[in-house]
Amino acid sequence: MTASLNKTTSGSKISVEQINSFLGAEVTGLNLAGGIGDADVATLEAALAEHEVLVFRDQALTGEELMALGEKFGALSVHPFSPNDEKSPALILFRNDENTPPWGTDVWHSDETFRKVPPLATMLHALDVPRFGGDTMFASMTAAFEGLSDRMQHFLSGLEAEHDFVIFKALFGETAEGREKLLKYEQEYPPALHPVVAAHPVTGRKLIFVNPQFTTGIKGMDAAESRQLLTQLYDLTKVPEYQYRHHWTNNTLVMWDNRSTQHYAVHDYFPKKRYMQRVTISGREAPRNAFAAADVEHVKSRKTRIPSDLLALKGGHAPTKGS
């Protein structure tokens, strides 16, 4: 990993200084509110792929300026379940205080992996944050994979896992109207299948691509085995060596690579206020398996001798055509 980068582009001098062992770099030399050129974008994209988390301090940004900045890197994603700005759905507003406590972000996750093509990156900007509390933790899933034994890496090769927006289903309640809305979203966002070990599209480095917020099971694997393996992989985010913990101050912007990191918003500041704004950059391609996809015949449980084609009949419980 490169320790630092100093590059002059389009009248600006960008400095990228590594601030943590496995992920994290601080970027100076840019006024983000004033706009950035194409050469600056290319430099930042390369730095993001290399360092996975970029920190920009002393950057006062309006919501419109934040959206304009995000659009330099690609189309903005509209999160279907987050507190979006009414006039600008791509802008997410987190206004947490004594009346609106934080919810659903104190779990390790990558953003929106329930999509067929998850986001490329996320930009989070601090508007009004407490003096202490409310940190965001990041984990490098590249470092997590590289830290595994050769045997474990080989075992994971080719496995695929399903991702679903399970955490947000609680938002719809138990009313008939809520169930109808949920059904609509389930049709729009059916479970997505992603590799357990993906290859980063820029660096080519292998990384773990499962998270406890959205991953529901490993394709072809017995439920108990799947649960145990996923728990082992989820616990990799808890290894301190793979982490960077960011303490927020007002007007700080953090951009993270959603393809190679997970994050966790620490809920330790209630009832103090923590006001943030966020944009998410849409992905350009679905996660690519770092290995050839595993044949389900080599993944499935050996508990039964029933052939797979007969198991697929689900004991006569499968719906018939036209039902």
C-alpha positions in Angstrom: 0.0 0.0 0.0 1.4 3.4 -1.0 2.1 5.6 2.1 1.5 8.9 0.4 0.7 10.6 -2.9 1.3 14.1 -4.0 -0.1 15.1 -7.4 -0.7 18.4 -9.0 -3.8 18.4 -11.3 -5.8 21.1 -13.0 -4.4 23.8 -10.8 -4.7 22.0 -7.5 -2.2 20.0 -5.5 -3.7 16.9 -4.0 -2.0 15.3 -1.1 -3.0 11.8 0.0 -1.4 10.7 3.2 -2.0 7.2 4.7 -3.3 7.4 8.3 -3.9 3.8 9.2 -2.2 0.5 8.6 -4.7 -1.4 6.4 -7.2 1.3 5.3 -7.6 5.1 5.5 -6.0 8.1 4.0 -6.4 11.9 4.5 -6.7 14.1 1.4 -5.8 17.7 1.4 -5.3 20.4 -1.3 -8.9 20.5 -2.5 -11.8 22.8 -2.0 -14.7 20.3 -2.7 -17.4 23.0 -2.6 -15.7 24.8 -5.5 -15.9 21.7 -7.7 -13.2 19.3 -8.9 -11.9 18.5 -12.4 -11.7 15.2 -14.2 -8.0 14.8 -13.4 -8.8 15.3 -9.7 -11.6 12.7 -10.0 -9.2 10.2 -11.5 -6.6 10.8 -8.8 -9.2 10.3 -6.0 -10.7 7.2 -7.7 -7.2 5.6 -7.7 -6.6 6.7 -4.0 -10.0 5.3 -3.0 -9.3 1.9 -4.6 -5.9 1.8 -2.9 -6.8 3.2 0.6 -10.5 2.2 0.7 -11.4 5.2 3.0 -10.6 8.8 2.2 -11.0 11.7 4.8 -11.5 15.3 3.8 -11.4 17.8 6.6 -12.7 21.4 6.8 -15.1 21.0 3.8 -18.3 23.1 4.3 -20.8 21.7 1.8 -24.5 22.3 1.1 -26.6 19.3 0.1 -26.6 20.5 -3.5 -22.8 20.8 -3.4 -22.5 17.3 -1.9 -24.7 15.8 -4.7 -22.7 17.7 -7.4 -19.5 16.3 -5.9 -20.9 12.7 -5.8 -22.1 13.0 -9.4 -18.5 13.5 -10.5 -17.9 9.9 -9.7 -21.1 8.5 -11.2 -24.8 8.4 -11.0 -26.3 8.8 -7.5 -28.2 6.0 -6.0 -31.6 6.6 -4.3 -31.9 4.4 -1.2 -35.4 3.0 -1.0 -35.6 2.8 2.8 -33.4 5.7 4.2 -34.6 9.2 5.3 -34.3 10.9 2.0 -34.6 14.6 1.4 -38.1 15.3 -0.1 -36.9 17.5 -2.9 -33.7 15.5 -3.6 -34.2 11.8 -3.0 -30.5 11.0 -3.7 -29.6 13.1 -0.6 -30.0 11.2 2.7 -30.4 13.3 5.9 -29.5 11.7 9.2 -30.9 14.0 11.9 -30.5 12.0 15.1 -31.2 13.7 18.5 -33.3 13.2 21.6 -36.4 12.9 19.6 -35.1 10.8 16.7 -32.6 8.2 18.0 -30.4 6.4 15.5 -31.7 3.1 14.1 -30.3 0.2 12.1 -26.7 1.4 11.5 -25.0 -0.1 14.6 -24.2 -3.3 12.7 -21.4 -4.1 10.4 -22.5 -3.8 6.7 -21.7 -2.7 3.2 -24.4 -0.4 1.8 -27.3 -1.9 -0.2 -25.8 -5.2 -1.1 -29.4 -6.4 -1.5 -29.1 -4.8 -5.0 -28.0 -6.8 -8.0 -25.4 -4.1 -8.5 -24.4 -2.6 -5.1 -23.1 0.9 -4.8 -19.6 1.8 -5.7 -18.9 4.3 -2.9 -20.6 6.4 -0.3 -19.9 10.0 0.9 -20.9 11.0 4.4 -20.6 14.6 5.5 -20.8 15.9 9.1 -23.0 19.0 9.6 -23.4 19.1 13.4 -21.9 16.4 15.5 -21.1 15.9 19.2 -17.7 16.6 20.7 -17.4 12.9 21.5 -19.4 9.8 20.5 -21.0 8.9 17.2 -17.8 7.6 15.6 -17.9 5.5 12.5 -15.8 2.3 12.3 -14.5 0.8 9.0 -13.1 -2.6 8.3 -11.0 -3.6 5.3 -12.5 -6.8 3.8 -9.4 -7.0 1.6 -7.2 -7.3 4.7 -9.7 -9.7 6.2 -9.3 -12.1 3.2 -5.5 -11.7 3.1 -5.4 -12.6 6.8 -7.0 -16.0 6.3 -5.0 -19.2 6.1 -4.4 -20.6 2.6 -6.7 -23.5 3.5 -9.5 -21.2 4.5 -9.1 -19.1 1.4 -9.2 -22.2 -0.7 -12.4 -23.4 1.1 -14.2 -20.1 0.4 -13.2 -20.0 -3.3 -16.2 -20.0 -5.6 -18.9 -19.9 -2.9 -21.9 -17.6 -3.5 -24.3 -16.0 -1.0 -27.8 -14.5 -1.1 -28.4 -10.9 0.1 -31.8 -9.5 1.0 -33.1 -6.3 2.6 -34.2 -8.2 5.7 -33.4 -5.5 8.2 -35.8 -3.0 6.5 -38.8 -5.3 6.4 -39.6 -4.3 10.0 -40.4 -0.8 8.7 -43.6 -2.0 7.0 -45.4 -3.2 10.1 -48.2 -5.8 10.2 -51.0 -3.9 8.5 -52.6 -4.9 5.2 -51.2 -1.7 3.6 -47.7 -2.4 5.0 -47.7 -6.0 3.7 -48.8 -4.7 0.3 -46.0 -2.2 0.2 -43.5 -4.8 1.3 -44.6 -7.2 -1.4 -44.0 -4.4 -4.0 -40.4 -3.9 -2.7 -39.8 -7.6 -2.6 -40.7 -7.8 -6.3 -38.5 -4.8 -7.1 -35.5 -6.1 -5.0 -35.5 -9.9 -5.1 -32.6 -11.6 -3.2 -29.3 -11.0 -5.0 -26.6 -13.6 -5.4 -23.0 -12.3 -4.8 -19.7 -14.1 -4.5 -18.4 -14.7 -1.0 -14.9 -13.8 -2.2 -15.0 -11.0 -4.9 -12.3 -9.5 -6.9 -12.0 -5.7 -6.7 -12.6 -4.3 -10.2 -9.8 -1.8 -10.0 -7.0 -3.4 -7.9 -7.9 -7.0 -8.6 -7.4 -7.8 -4.9 -9.6 -10.5 -3.3 -12.0 -9.5 -0.6 -14.7 -10.9 1.6 -18.2 -9.8 0.4 -20.7 -10.9 3.0 -22.2 -8.9 5.8 -24.5 -9.5 8.7 -27.0 -6.9 7.7 -28.0 -8.2 4.3 -26.5 -11.7 3.8 -29.0 -14.5 4.5 -27.2 -17.7 3.5 -24.7 -19.4 1.3 -26.0 -21.0 -1.9 -26.3 -24.8 -1.8 -25.0 -25.1 1.8 -26.9 -26.6 4.7 -28.5 -23.9 6.8 -26.5 -24.8 10.0 -23.2 -25.0 8.1 -24.0 -21.7 6.3 -24.8 -20.0 9.6 -21.6 -21.1 11.2 -19.4 -20.1 8.3 -21.0 -16.7 7.9 -20.7 -16.0 11.6 -16.9 -16.8 11.3 -16.6 -14.4 8.3 -18.7 -11.7 10.0 -16.4 -11.8 13.0 -13.5 -10.8 10.8 -14.7 -7.2 11.0 -14.1 -7.3 14.7 -10.3 -7.8 14.3 -8.7 -4.5 15.4 -5.9 -4.7 12.9 -8.4 -4.5 10.0 -10.2 -1.5 11.4 -10.1 2.3 11.1 -12.2 4.3 13.6 -13.1 7.8 12.5 -14.0 10.5 15.0 -16.2 13.1 13.4 -15.8 16.9 13.5 -18.1 19.4 11.8 -17.5 19.8 8.0 -15.5 16.6 7.6 -16.4 14.4 4.6 -15.5 10.7 4.5 -15.7 8.7 1.2 -15.5 4.9 1.4 -15.2 2.2 -1.1 -18.3 0.2 -0.7 -16.9 -2.7 -2.7 -14.1 -3.5 -0.3 -15.1 -2.1 3.1 -17.7 -2.5 5.8 -18.7 0.1 8.3 -20.5 0.4 11.7 -22.0 3.6 13.1 -21.5 3.7 16.9 -24.7 4.5 18.8 -23.1 6.0 21.9 -24.2 9.7 21.7 -27.9 9.7 22.5 -29.5 12.2 23.4 -26.9 14.5 21.8 -27.6 15.5 18.2 -25.7 14.1 15.2 -26.7 15.7 11.9 -25.1 14.2 8.8 -25.8 14.2 5.0 -25.0 11.5 2.6 -24.9 10.5 -1.0 -24.3 7.1 -2.5 -22.6 6.5 -5.9 -24.3 3.8 -8.0 -22.2 0.7 -8.8 -20.9 0.1 -12.3 -20.9 -3.7 -12.3 -22.1 -6.6 -10.1 -19.4 -8.0 -7.8 -17.2 -10.4 -9.7 -16.3 -13.8 -8.3 -12.6 -14.0 -7.6 -12.8 -17.7 -8.5 -14.9 -19.9 -10.7 -18.4 -20.3 -9.2 -18.6 -23.5 -7.0 -20.8 -26.3 -8.3 -23.7 -26.7 -5.9 -23.1 -30.5 -6.0 -19.8 -29.8 -4.2 -21.4 -27.5 -1.6 -24.5 -29.4 -0.6 -25.0 -31.4 2.6 -24.2 -35.2 2.3 -26.8 -36.0 5.1 -29.1 -37.6 2.6 -28.6 -39.9 -0.4 -31.5 -38.4 -2.3 -30.4 -37.1 -5.7 -30.5 -33.3 -6.3 -33.1 -33.5 -9.0 -35.5 -35.3 -6.6 -34.7 -32.9 -3.8 -35.6 -30.0 -6.1 -39.2 -31.4 -6.1 -39.3 -30.4 -2.4 -41.2 -33.5 -1.4 -44.3 -32.4 -3.4 -44.4 -29.0 -1.7 -43.3 -27.0 -4.7 -46.0 -25.0 -6.4 -47.3 -26.5 -9.6 -47.5 -24.6 -12.9 -50.4 -22.2 -13.0 -50.9 -22.2 -9.2 
